[in-house]
């Protein structure tokens, strides 16, 4: 009996932790770090607030869990995009995924970007670098795609792409205008199509 109970108890504990992590990412994005309480996250995850401390000792622990959730979402997205043969199509798929989230961005901004800005303003300044790690992983992934296309300065192109995303997310949020992201996303797609190798030779999809 004991042996059969333990796996079930572990499964329930894992499910609670998973719900808390998922809801921490969502609630922190929607309400912000300072306005979010452990009780808010417990309520959203349908977990008694007293149980939260069993999984996460402090609010900072939950913030780290939220960042791990953003990282997992990034891995899931880039994993799907890696199934595309052409690096240019992968980059286009990334832009299209950003635009698909335009309604959420208009309400709350970029999940990782807004969290990074908030954490940078905190007095203790201990978690802002962790948010930067997630952002760096996105930049590095984009850089690999530009490099695979044979573009000059792939690192700078990756920074330009991610900067454009952060900018359009910020403006869409500030102006409460999701269609701003649609328009800017279309411009980014045109920009990608206009990029050529240094020698002007065609890339993998035959474009000059």
C-alpha positions as semicolon CSV with decimal commas, in nm:
position;residue;x (nm);y (nm);z (nm)
1;X;0,000;0,000;0,000
2;X;0,277;0,237;0,094
3;X;0,463;0,175;-0,232
4;X;0,150;0,250;-0,437
5;X;0,078;0,569;-0,243
6;X;0,422;0,721;-0,284
7;X;0,415;0,744;-0,666
8;X;0,066;0,894;-0,650
9;X;0,181;1,148;-0,392
10;X;0,483;1,237;-0,603
11;X;0,262;1,282;-0,908
12;X;0,031;1,515;-0,714
13;X;0,328;1,714;-0,586
14;X;0,473;1,745;-0,935
15;X;0,137;1,858;-1,069
16;X;0,108;2,127;-0,799
17;X;0,459;2,252;-0,867
18;X;0,390;2,257;-1,240
19;X;0,069;2,456;-1,190
20;X;0,244;2,703;-0,960
21;X;0,527;2,753;-1,210
22;X;0,289;2,803;-1,501
23;X;0,067;3,045;-1,312
24;X;0,366;3,233;-1,169
25;X;0,477;3,312;-1,525
26;X;0,129;3,425;-1,625
27;X;0,039;3,627;-1,315
28;X;0,378;3,800;-1,292
29;X;0,341;3,898;-1,658
30;X;-0,010;4,033;-1,608
31;X;0,029;4,206;-1,271
32;X;0,401;4,274;-1,245
33;X;0,651;4,169;-0,982
34;X;0,568;4,425;-0,714
35;X;0,192;4,382;-0,728
36;X;0,196;4,003;-0,736
37;X;0,174;3,813;-0,409
38;X;0,227;3,447;-0,333
39;X;-0,145;3,432;-0,256
40;X;-0,225;3,555;-0,608
41;X;-0,023;3,274;-0,761
42;X;-0,160;3,013;-0,523
43;X;-0,515;3,120;-0,607
44;X;-0,449;3,107;-0,981
45;X;-0,293;2,760;-0,949
46;X;-0,573;2,637;-0,721
47;X;-0,319;2,546;-0,454
48;X;-0,366;2,636;-0,084
49;X;-0,140;2,931;-0,011
50;X;0,019;2,747;0,279
51;X;0,135;2,477;0,037
52;X;0,325;2,724;-0,177
53;X;0,606;2,743;0,076
54;X;0,659;2,369;0,044
55;X;0,763;2,419;-0,319
56;X;0,893;2,776;-0,322
57;X;1,037;2,932;-0,008
58;X;1,033;3,292;-0,132
59;X;0,879;3,510;-0,398
60;X;1,220;3,518;-0,569
61;X;1,202;3,140;-0,602
62;X;0,872;3,180;-0,786
63;X;1,021;3,448;-1,010
64;X;1,302;3,208;-1,102
65;X;1,039;2,944;-1,174
66;X;0,857;3,189;-1,400
67;X;1,181;3,256;-1,588
68;X;1,231;2,883;-1,630
69;X;0,880;2,869;-1,777
70;X;0,967;3,142;-2,028
71;X;1,282;2,949;-2,115
72;X;1,080;2,631;-2,166
73;X;0,838;2,817;-2,395
74;X;1,133;2,946;-2,597
75;X;1,273;2,593;-2,628
76;X;0,934;2,464;-2,740
77;X;0,898;2,737;-3,002
78;X;1,250;2,711;-3,143
79;X;1,222;2,332;-3,138
80;X;0,919;2,354;-3,367
81;X;1,091;2,606;-3,590
82;X;1,396;2,381;-3,621
83;X;1,176;2,139;-3,814
84;X;1,180;2,388;-4,103
85;X;1,462;2,324;-4,347
86;X;1,534;2,686;-4,438
87;X;1,683;2,915;-4,167
88;X;1,505;3,212;-4,324
89;X;1,173;3,034;-4,280
90;X;1,265;2,965;-3,918
91;X;1,323;3,335;-3,859
92;X;0,997;3,418;-4,034
93;X;0,821;3,164;-3,816
94;X;0,963;3,336;-3,509
95;X;0,825;3,672;-3,623
96;X;0,487;3,517;-3,701
97;X;0,479;3,363;-3,351
98;X;0,545;3,707;-3,203
99;X;0,264;3,861;-3,406
100;X;0,028;3,581;-3,302
101;X;0,076;3,701;-2,941
102;X;-0,009;4,063;-3,028
103;X;-0,323;4,079;-2,813
104;X;-0,133;3,968;-2,503
105;X;0,159;4,198;-2,587
106;X;-0,077;4,494;-2,621
107;X;-0,214;4,425;-2,274
108;X;0,105;4,334;-2,089
109;X;0,413;4,366;-2,314
110;X;0,672;4,097;-2,381
111;X;0,675;3,845;-2,093
112;X;1,052;3,823;-2,064
113;X;1,125;4,184;-2,159
114;X;0,888;4,338;-1,906
115;X;1,012;4,105;-1,635
116;X;1,374;4,196;-1,712
117;X;1,295;4,568;-1,681
118;X;1,110;4,519;-1,352
119;X;1,384;4,309;-1,200
120;X;1,646;4,562;-1,300
121;X;1,463;4,827;-1,093
122;X;1,456;4,622;-0,774
123;X;1,680;4,737;-0,492
124;X;1,850;4,402;-0,443
125;X;1,927;4,357;-0,814
126;X;1,979;3,983;-0,785
127;X;1,751;3,840;-1,055
128;X;1,786;4,080;-1,349
129;X;2,079;3,881;-1,488
130;X;1,863;3,567;-1,489
131;X;1,611;3,738;-1,718
132;X;1,900;3,841;-1,941
133;X;1,998;3,475;-1,978
134;X;1,663;3,395;-2,138
135;X;1,695;3,692;-2,373
136;X;2,049;3,590;-2,464
137;X;1,932;3,242;-2,558
138;X;1,684;3,393;-2,805
139;X;1,952;3,616;-2,955
140;X;2,193;3,324;-2,984
141;X;1,931;3,113;-3,161
142;X;1,858;3,392;-3,409
143;X;2,230;3,442;-3,464
144;X;2,268;3,076;-3,561
145;X;1,996;3,117;-3,824
146;X;2,160;3,423;-3,977
147;X;2,494;3,246;-3,976
148;X;2,340;2,943;-4,149
149;X;2,214;3,182;-4,417
150;X;2,570;3,302;-4,471
151;X;2,491;3,660;-4,370
152;X;2,758;3,907;-4,267
153;X;2,746;4,013;-3,902
154;X;2,495;3,748;-3,787
155;X;2,530;3,858;-3,424
156;X;2,432;4,216;-3,507
157;X;2,143;4,098;-3,724
158;X;2,015;3,884;-3,436
159;X;2,031;4,179;-3,197
160;X;1,849;4,396;-3,452
161;X;1,573;4,138;-3,488
162;X;1,518;4,089;-3,115
163;X;1,544;4,465;-3,054
164;X;1,272;4,521;-3,313
165;X;1,051;4,272;-3,132
166;X;1,109;4,435;-2,795
167;X;1,037;4,776;-2,944
168;X;0,713;4,679;-3,113
169;X;0,597;4,492;-2,800
170;X;0,668;4,798;-2,588
171;X;0,484;5,034;-2,824
172;X;0,191;4,796;-2,869
173;X;0,159;4,784;-2,491
174;X;0,202;5,158;-2,439
175;X;-0,050;5,242;-2,714
176;X;-0,278;4,942;-2,646
177;X;-0,260;4,870;-3,019
178;X;-0,213;4,502;-3,111
179;X;-0,226;4,579;-3,482
180;X;0,092;4,782;-3,445
181;X;0,266;4,447;-3,402
182;X;0,099;4,315;-3,716
183;X;0,229;4,607;-3,919
184;X;0,576;4,598;-3,774
185;X;0,587;4,220;-3,809
186;X;0,512;4,257;-4,180
187;X;0,800;4,505;-4,207
188;X;1,033;4,259;-4,037
189;X;0,931;3,986;-4,281
190;X;1,008;4,220;-4,572
191;X;1,342;4,304;-4,410
192;X;1,431;3,936;-4,387
193;X;1,346;3,887;-4,753
194;X;1,569;4,181;-4,847
195;X;1,880;4,043;-4,676
196;X;2,151;3,909;-4,905
197;X;2,480;3,732;-4,856
198;X;2,787;3,958;-4,876
199;X;2,867;3,834;-5,228
200;X;2,507;3,871;-5,345
201;X;2,479;3,499;-5,418
202;X;2,146;3,321;-5,373
203;X;2,072;3,160;-5,039
204;X;1,910;2,825;-4,973
205;X;1,566;2,930;-5,100
206;X;1,706;3,067;-5,423
207;X;1,678;3,435;-5,340
208;X;1,955;3,664;-5,459
